[in-house]
């Protein structure tokens, strides 16, 4: 008999096999090489953070996993099967919470269920409680703070139990205090839902604090410069010597040793 995780699909390995991605510039005949022969394996349940300077292909990797774009060469497989398009087994959250302004919090969260002609009030209620928004169910997006709107975007992506949650700098627009609270919120959701998470961030400390692995990218064309397992006891202490050692190592790789938070 299959376990709950197997039924939901949580257990499928994500593989990049010699993946390249090039884009033709619309205003010229030039080709931009976004990624070059990326080989990568992400195991079920990992939280992989991706850091790198602008233009190194971080967001391209997420869009490829989401199936929003296709590789130029190479193949991306989920559970041994090639990814050929978007699907409910992958959920994506962007830097700006892309909510429907005409729908309440509750209806934003349940939107994908309604599209599939499903009704599951208990699941919607569970999701709202999980992120502390049950008292805001009837509010509209314009009535929410930035952090609350991002929580709605998160649970809306999670309600279909996707195998993989893709986070494209989801906390970049938040103030420092809200951002740290949201980091813990996402980690709590990840531990409960047991998704595989792939997150792009410019914040090296955030990458270490949240990730089980950090991929350091180098640009033009984008490739993985280093794949660093984060072996720190939970809960991670940002001010510990071990944490700072990871931080300094990654900043040195990015040649950002004079910068404090990017």
N, C-alpha and C positions, 0 to 999 in steps of 0.2 A: 504493500500500500504506500502511495506517494506521500511524502511529508507535505505540510502546508507550504514550506518554502519551495519545494519542487513544483507543486501545483501552480504557485504564483510565478514560477520561473526564476526565482532568486537562486542562482547556482550556475549561471552560464558565464563562461569565461569570455572576456572581450579581447580580441587580438587585432593588432595592426601588422600587416605583412607587407613590408617594403612599400609603404604608402607614400606617394607623392601627390602634391596638388599645385597646379599652376592656374593662374587667371590671366586672361587677355585684357589689357587695358582698353577701355572703350574709346579713348581719345587718341590712341596711337596703335602702332603695330607691335608694341612691346609686350612681353610676357613677364608676369610677376610669378616667381617660383616661391610659393608660400611654405611648402613642406618638401623635404628631400628624404626619401627612403626611410621613413619612420617605422621601426620595428618595436612593438610594445605589447606586453601581455598584462592585463589587469584581472586579478582574481575576484571571484564573487565576494562582496562584503567589504572590499577595500575602499578607503577614502583617499583618493589620489589628488593632490594639489599640483597645479601647473603654474610655474612662475617663469618670467622672462621679460625682456625689454619689449617695447611696442614693435609690432611687425615680425614677431618670431613665430607666428602661426598658432598661438594658444587657442584663440577663438575658432580658428579653422578646424582644429582637432575636435572641438565640441560639436561644431556644425556637421562634421563628417560622421561622428558617432550618432548624432540625432537623425541623420539621413536627409538633412536639408540640402546637402551638396554631395557629389560623388567624387571619389578619388580620380585623379588623372591616370595614375597607374597604381598597381598594388590592390590589396583587398582588405576590407575590415569585416571581421566575423564576430558574431555573437552566438555563443553556443555552437560554434562550428559552421553556422550558416551565414552567408554574406549579407551584410546590411545593404539593402537596395533602395530604401526610402524611409520616410518617417513612420513611426508606429507608436502605439500606446505603451509599449514596453520600455520607452525612453521618454523621460519628462525633462523639460528644460526651463530654467528660471534665469531671467536676464537681470542686468543691473537696475533697470527701471522696472518696477512692478507693472506688467502689462495686463491690467485688469479692465473689465468691461465697465465703463463709468455709469452705465444705465442699470446695472444689476447690483443688488445688495451683496454684502459679504457672503451670506448663505448661498445665494444663487450663483455667485462667481465660483465658489468652491464646488458646487454640485453641477456646474455647467457640462462637464464632459460626461457625467452619468446621464444627464437628461438627453444629450446628443445620442447616447447609445440606448435610449428608451429604458433606462434603469431608474429605479427608485430605491434609495437606501438611506432613509433618514437617520438611522442609527450610526452609519458610517460617517455621514456629514457631521453629526453631533460629536462623534469621537474626534474627528479631525479638528473641529473648532475648539474643543476642550483641550486638545493636545497643545495648541499654541495660545491658549488663554483668550480666545476671541468669542466665546459663547455669548457674552453680553453685548456683542457688537454685530450680531447676525443680521440685523435689519438696517445697519448703516450702509452708506454708499461710499465708494472709494475716496471721494473728495473730503469726506468727514474723518478719514484715517490719517494717522501720522505715517511717516515713511517706513518705520519699522513694522507697524501693523500691516501696512499694504504689502510689504515683502512677506510677512507670515501668511497672508491670504494667498499670495502667488505660490508660495512653497506648498501649502497643503492642497491647493488646486492641482499642482503637478503630481502630488503624491497619492491622490485619492484613487487613481487607477492601479496602485501598487506597481509602478514601473520597475523593471529590473535595475535600470540605471537612472540616476538623477544627475543632470548636467547643470552646473552652476556657473554662469558667465559673469564673474565679478558681482555677485548678487548683493554685496554689502557696501560697494564702493561709494554709494551716494549718501550713506548714513553718517551721523556724527559718531565720534569715537565711543561714547558710552553705549549708545544704542547698538553700535556695531559689535561690541564685545558681548552684549547680551544676546544678540542674534547668532553669534558664533556658537554659543552654548545651546541655543534653541535648536539650531541645525544639527549639532552633534547629538542632542537628545533624541531628535526625530530619527537620525541615522541609526542610533543604537536600538530604537524600538522597531523601526521598519525593516532594518537589515538590508537596505539597498546598497548597491555599489554606487559610490559618488565620485564624480570627476569634476573638480572645481578649478576654474581659472581665477587667479588673483594677482594684483600687483604688490600685495602686502606680504613680505617674506615671513613676518611673525605669524600672520594669519595662516599662511600655508603650513607652517610647522605645527602650530597649535591645533589645527583641525585635521591635518593629514596623517595617514599611516605611511604614506610615501610622498616625496616631493620630486617632481620632474623639473629639472632646470633646462630651459630651452635656449638655444642660441639662434640668431636670426640670419636671414638672407643666404640661402633658404633655411627655413626653420627645421631644426633637428634637435633630438634629445642629447644634451651635453652631459647630463648626469641624472641618475635615478637613485635617489637617496631614501632608504628606509628610515623612518623616524622611530627610534627605539627609546621612548621615554615613558616613565611610569605615569599612569592616570591617577588623578587629574594632572595634566601638564602644568608645570610652574614656569611662567614666562621669565621670571627673574633668576631661574636656576642656572648654574654654570653650564650644565649639559645643553639646555635650551639655547643659551647664548652662543655656545660653540657651533651648534647647527646653523644659527642665524649668521654668524660671522663667516662660516664656510660657504654658505649660499651667496651671501652678499659679495664675497670675494670672487666667486665664479661669475657673478653678474657684473663685476667691476663697479659695485655700488657701495664700496666701503665707507664713502663719505656721506652717504645718505642714511637717514634714520628710519624711514618708514616706507620707502618705495624701492 
